């Protein structure tokens, strides 16, 4: 079960959930995205988040960078090094 948990944790990374969310959204609007288009949409979403942070003071980008990602790294550490 340790390998299964590790695979699930990798799929639950913030970047992977954003990428899977983009592909799911494109599938639901019946305009499936190929891998290249999905990657461009992913990079656009990241750039939009950074732009909104700098222009409008949105807190999502710092929240993800300071809060969510370190928590994910701690979970990975607990899973793999115990």
Secondary structure as GFF3:
##gff-version 3
##sequence-region A 1 82
A	DSSP	alpha_helix	2	11	.	.	.	ID=ss1
A	DSSP	alpha_helix	14	28	.	.	.	ID=ss2
A	DSSP	alpha_helix	35	56	.	.	.	ID=ss3
A	DSSP	alpha_helix	60	63	.	.	.	ID=ss4
A	DSSP	pi_helix	64	68	.	.	.	ID=ss5
A	DSSP	alpha_helix	69	81	.	.	.	ID=ss6
###
